[in-house]
Amino acid sequence: MKQQTRALHSGYTKDTQSTMAVPIYQTTAYEFRDVEHAANLFALKELGNIYTRLNNPTTDVFEKRFAEMEEGEAALATSSGMAAIFYAIANAAEAGDNIVCAAQLYGGTLTQTAHTLKRFGIEVRFFDVHNPEAIHALIDARTKVIFFETLTNPSIDVADIHQICAIADKYGILTVVDNTVATPVLCRPLTHGVDVVVHSASKYTTGQGLAIGGIMVERKGLVEKLRANPRYAHFNEPDASYHGLVYVDVPLPPFTLRARLSLLRDLGAVVSPFNSWLFIQGLETLPLRMREHSHNALIVAQFLETHPLVSKVNYPGLKSNANYANAQRYFDGGASSGLLSFEVESFEKAKRIVDAVQIFSLVVNIGDSKSIITHPASTTHQQLNSEELKACGVPAGLIRLSIGLEAPVDLIDDLKQAFEA
Ligand SMILES: *Cc1c(COP(=O)(O)O)cnc(C)c1O
């Protein structure tokens, strides 16, 4: 089945009322038929709804649909992208372990891994996403995850998925990949050998900047990588918190099952049924929108490349870009999503442009149908001096755009008048 069809139909068989739209099950709990039914549900002898912190029929449709779009086996939705990333890592690693991360990361992921996980006793070791060979030297017996982004935010690099997965597989280590910016429409990392995909649903999935949410998806057959793997003893030994359940012995996708039964149960970053419903509405048009975002961004990037005040344009869809080959290899049709950045000569010039645009909004978000502009040096990276800015690939005159669904000619006219400011 093609992505457009999955986006509209996967995971939903009409309920008892035959509603065309997926209903919102706005409920906390579910009635058990009798005590035996309740006992069977808790013992996983029978699968069914217990309590919305663990499962919900609306969220179930979102999870099933997203899993199919990622060509994975099962998914777990969470209250935010940051929660999905934390659960994916916490499902593999514990105090005393370490993870290996690409240095080109979303800001929240950088602080979660470098600061919060560190306080939980999980060490992070960074590698340059363009130099995966450096991973070998970072791995030891306590390495539990190799984490990277397919299309990085905000640096806009494209990872060589095969190369990184080949290294991870050699050591039997799980790969966890953030596919938020590429989306399952442009890239399906699980089909390239990745083990677990995570997303912020707050971006392209909702598509209109309507809700915060996240999701993780497990690849088909992941149980074989976990079974008898000494790195993941907790999947192979009885879980004392779930009456001795051994995750690899249950005929259910083990990574998702453990994240649900253990992490979602105990830490509780559950998505609301209403937000799941919004994400389902977003998915219906995701294939259409990603084509349009990519098309518009390429046109704007090509305009910027010819502008005399622009010294550099970062967009993987441009032939001049260092990531072009990886984008052609891993993204459907080489389409490269809606994120791009460009450099002007100075901090002051960048500020004047950002202040002068009319259609673009100054917002710290991406993936909205409305176009967004940000100036990292004066906002997200404000506390860094010019040397530090250069080191993390954020020059003072760098402007980031999230290209929306407006007519590209209007976006170009808006930028043209802003350049004159
Ligand atoms: C926004 C974002 C996140 C965090 O997601 P939230 O839903 O805001 O918690 C993680 N990764 C990437 C690439 C993002 O763009």
The ligand as a MOL file (V3000), in Angstrom:
LIG
                    3D

  0  0  0     0  0            999 V3000
M  V30 BEGIN CTAB
M  V30 COUNTS 15 15 0 0 0
M  V30 BEGIN ATOM
M  V30 1 C 10.6690 19.6880 18.1710 0
M  V30 2 C 11.5910 18.5580 18.0740 0
M  V30 3 C 11.7260 17.6530 19.1270 0
M  V30 4 C 10.9800 17.8120 20.4360 0
M  V30 5 O 9.6200 17.5970 20.2700 0
M  V30 6 P 8.4800 18.2310 21.2500 0
M  V30 7 O 7.2320 17.6700 20.6980 0
M  V30 8 O 8.6020 19.7190 21.1290 0
M  V30 9 O 8.7850 17.7440 22.6270 0
M  V30 10 C 12.5910 16.5840 18.9770 0
M  V30 11 N 13.3020 16.4260 17.8390 0
M  V30 12 C 13.2090 17.2870 16.8040 0
M  V30 13 C 14.0260 17.0450 15.5810 0
M  V30 14 C 12.3540 18.3760 16.8770 0
M  V30 15 O 12.2830 19.2300 15.8530 0
M  V30 END ATOM
M  V30 BEGIN BOND
M  V30 1 1 1 2
M  V30 2 1 2 3
M  V30 3 2 2 14
M  V30 4 1 3 4
M  V30 5 2 3 10
M  V30 6 1 4 5
M  V30 7 1 5 6
M  V30 8 2 6 7
M  V30 9 1 6 8
M  V30 10 1 6 9
M  V30 11 1 10 11
M  V30 12 2 11 12
M  V30 13 1 12 13
M  V30 14 1 12 14
M  V30 15 1 14 15
M  V30 END BOND
M  V30 END CTAB
M  END
